[in-house]
Amino acid sequence: MAPSMSSRITLLALLSATTLYCFYKARRLKLAAAVASRDLAVSIRKPKLIYVSETGTSKTLAYRLHKLLASKGVDFDLVDVKDYEPEDLSKETLVVIVASTWEDGKPPPKAKFFDDWIEESANDFRVGSLLLKKCKFAVFGIGSGAYGEHFNTVAKGFAKKLKALGANELVPLWEGDVDVGKLGREIDTWGHKLIGSLEVGVEENGVVACGRLDDESDVEGVYESDDEDEEENGTESDVIDLEDIAGKGPSRNSKSAINGSVVKNDGPREMVTPVIRANLQKQGYKIIGSHSGVKICRWTKAQLRGRGGCYKHSFYGIESHRCMEATPSLACANKCVFCWRHHTNPVGKSWRWKMDDPLEIVNTAIDLHTKMIKQMKGVPGVQEKRLAEGLVPRHCALSLVGEPIMYPEINTLVDELHRRRISTFLVTNAQFPDKIKLLKPITQLYVSVDASTKESLKAVDRPLFGDFWERFLDSLNALKEKQQRTVYRLTLVKGWNAEDVDGYYNLFSVGKPDFIEIKGVTYCGTSATSKLTMENVPWHTDVRAFSEALALKSEGEYEVACEHEHSCCVLLAKVDKFKIDGQWFTWIDYEKFHDLVASGKPFNSSDYMTATPSWAVYGAAEGGFDPDQLRYRKERNHKSSNPSV
């Protein structure tokens, strides 16, 4: 019997529904396959090892960690933070970050976008705390414990923000300290902990992709240095650049995390670590004990050969071939942009190291200095008489790198030098006013006045202290109370501090110094910690013009007294104290000074001054060059950009 119309309609509806269902099911299966394919693609993304570096320390450590992970079969993409898109974090399953802290607790400039992105995402309620729920992470920080509250702030910030976005921390944050000097070993220890956690992760969910690197050439390239050999010999790797260069707050506490546990330090540590020692020795320093140094000056060598002395010879009558450069503290509280040593020395805001005996420091300094003088024997041009005189130093420039006034026994050390009738020229960076007040009489006391405003001082000196400006002004005030010769030392850096004549003049009334030395910055090469170029170096004509403008501003209180063209240096002196009947008396009667010290009676700067020779006076044809010396000029084939030359 033929089916009824209603039956046919029912059958047709059933077939249509079945067809639609099958079509719907096929679409769902296809969509599910696409989603699964996408999830699989995400799950097999290679883990990322991201480094945040400015001077190269973090980069070197990241390469070291990369090599360690590869040796264990864990395959990471090694990425510079500037080349990484932070939006891709939501696609990652594993991210490891090696991060340094830069100025004021901030990341290096190249990491600003990355840091801003995770900061904004972590604080945006629309993003939520599940954005990185599939991502695991670990962070290794690099900083200097001397910077107190800013110690490793970047690494700590990254860890906090990643957690806020839902990421899971594989191993605890490690806070590496460049001052300790064991970063290479610490990254290895932390790397093994990371590998252990990854092995557990593979067993649980197979997230981590393993296998050897396809190309390890970059990694091997980094380790062509002597790093590994140095570690085998018991010294530290060459990972020592000081990347954390601003901050404030108390010094580190007496406990540190080593191998995941908290241990007590065995008292104060040595200031000079093996790596710092090696870096300074490469620069010609002879290290004394655990925190002092001595170095022979090029002007000492020059005057031994009768080729002229330094500006101190022209301004104050020192004998450069009998001058010893030394410091009882290689540490400093500033990170000046013009630092000669590119910040290879330690930093600190208080004395927290082992302390050597002052008598031993003086004895060793003289011994090492005289050995360096003896090595000049036989050098072409060295005069026998001057060589014999050089073996008995008469002057000590307590400057070099570091802050000598930090040394707790500085007064005892100065007394010992004076007992041997060695004059003292001490330079301080104006961050320790109390130390200046307690300082015994020295031959001449310098305070570095590197800028005229709070903002420019912070930019030029990059101080550790938060109250650096107050300390600076207090130091100038302390200078005013001293009865012996006092000096403002101005280092002019074009584009940084060489324009504000009014600002510098306003500081004259604070410390009322006897002299103002104005010197053009010495270019020592551009580095990751100093971006100065030859464009920042003023010509002698620039220094003269600046000095004349300052003298004019003082309305007769100071006049330009001397110059040393070779050093690009000019001296302003107080007229009422050091100019008598039109004659300058900026030179020092050193024998009279030592007699005054030995007497134990009060004395002032006028009591040991002597006449300045005509060749050293400002505007003399000799330009501050001693005519008794033989001037030696090197041939220079390059064209000068100075229109006055």
Beta strands, then each sheet from edge to edge (+ up, - down):
strand 1: 48-52
strand 2: 77-80
strand 3: 94-100
strand 4: 136-143
strand 5: 168-169
strand 6: 174-177
strand 7: 255-258
strand 8: 261-264
strand 9: 286-288
strand 10: 292-295
strand 11: 323-327
strand 12: 395-398
strand 13: 423-428
strand 14: 444-448
strand 15: 485-492
strand 16: 515-520
strand 17: 558-564
strand 18: 569-574
strand 19: 579-580
strand 20: 583-584
strand 21: 587-588
strand 22: 609-610
sheet 1: 2+ 1+ 3+ 4+ 5+
sheet 2: 2+ 1+ 3+ 4+ 6+
sheet 3: 7+ 8-
sheet 4: 9+ 10- 11+ 12+ 13+ 14+ 15+ 16+ 18- 17+
sheet 5: 19+ 20-
sheet 6: 21+ 22-
end
